[in-house]
Amino acid sequence: MSVNAVKIHHGYSDGSGEYYVVIDAAACNGCGLCIAGCPQKVLELQTVMMDLEDKSVAAVKEEHRKKIKYTCSACKPEGQKTPCSRACKNKAVSVVWNKH
């Protein structure tokens, strides 16, 4: 995966709304606290190309991206304070949860 933008949106939007876990690749230091804090085991570390160098950052596992609305709903993402975002000391993890 190559990163052109600093924020990587993992998820999707459809007729029912927008459902994303957003990783700020510039702020993520690859510590794994968000991965440990995720009760649904949705996150993993992935290597991305950023500023011509490989960097390990948090990411949503491929098998969860198209069903993130259902997988992450147990964490009540509407309030924007999910376990993964609270665990990140660098504030690199956030959610976009806009139901239509």
ABEGO torsion letter per residue (X at the ends): XBBABABBBBEBBBAAEBBBBBBBAAABAGAGAAAAABAAGABBBBBBBBGGBBBBBBBBBAAAAAAAAAAAAAAGAAAGBBAAAAABAAGABBBBBBBX
